[in-house]
Structure formats: C-alpha cells, structure tokens
C-alpha cells in the first residue's frame, strides 16, 4: 500500500517568514495530493490540493508543488501569521487516502 | 459541516467488549473512510468503502471490521476492544478519488 512520509515533524518560524513542509509517497498510482490543517481539538480541514496533471498550484499565501517523477510534493506558506499555527497533514490518494504523520507549525509573533 | 455525523462522540468501554462506531452522511458520497489519530502517528487509515458492500483494508485494520449496507452509513466495529485501541476516530467522506474529503467531528474512544 501507499506510504507517505512527511518532514519536518515540528517547525517554528517568526511571523512574516515562510514555512515549507515536504512529503514523499511510494505508490505511483496516487494521483491526488491534498493538504489538511488541523487546529487543536478540531477536525482536519482542506487548505489546498493538487492533482497529478499539475505541477504547481497557488492560493493567496499558500502554494503546493508536485514532482511526480521524484514522488514528492511540498507545501509553502508565505508571510506566516500566528493563526497559521496548527498541525498540517499531507496525503496521497488513489482509491484510498493515506496521510503523513503531520507537522506542528508554530508561528511566533 | 458537509452532512457527516459520527456517533457516539465519546465512549469509555472495558477491555474485551465489542464496540461499534457509526458514521452517517447525508451527501450521497461514494467513498467513506475510517481513520484513527494518535499523537506522533497522524491519521492512519483503518478501512474504507468505495460503495455499498464494497470495502477494503487500510494500514491498521487488525482488530477492526466494517460494514456498509447502505450509502449513508459506515460502521466500524472493534470486535474485542483493547487498550491499544484507545484513540480518536475520524470518519471521512468524498464523492470521488480526486476530490476533497470531509471529516466528521471525531469520536474519542477510551478502553479501560
């Protein structure tokens, strides 16, 4: 089955800096790659996703890149704000959907 | 809330007892998933369903079974609960393999 690895497990940045989270996957059949944000005590919620026929996607301060050949994808958050502090999960999907172990992002004011 | 409800929201049970968690959706989505969430492990897939009576195992399926007899309900059963199954369980639904998954509120299960 699919195996998704996510790094780093924790990330601390100063407000206004950029944050980058990286994921790798193993199953070449995976063709959909979402990113979820989970705040403490709440359910995960989608922040951005990318499909295998696209290399990059951007939505305001958030961007995702995908390299299908190397089987890795990354989340970039620019101009970070304290409200970006949360746990972020990447996932790789075909029929099933497997998640990375998560990155706890802390943005210091 | 994408029309997805988990029940119960909290449960405490004793080791060795069977437990069933329910995921109910009103969206008519084809795909339904059960995950468990533990510190340091993220969201691990237990079982998923791609249609009525069509289910498959995930990465941590031992000790769990599922059933989906109708589109709207996906049941997760712990056949004989163990303390290692203490966790937060999330259900998710989506309409297709390349679409957003929506999560339920989660069920906190404690096995004592």
Interface residues (C-beta under 8 A of the other chain):
Chain A: X1 X6 X9 X31 X32 X34 X43 X44 X45 X46 X49 X51 X89 X93 X94 X95 X96 X97 X98 X99 X100 X101 X102
Chain B: X31 X33 X35 X40 X41 X42 X43 X44 X45 X48 X50 X56 X58 X59 X90 X92 X94 X97 X98 X99 X100 X101 X103 X104 X105 X106
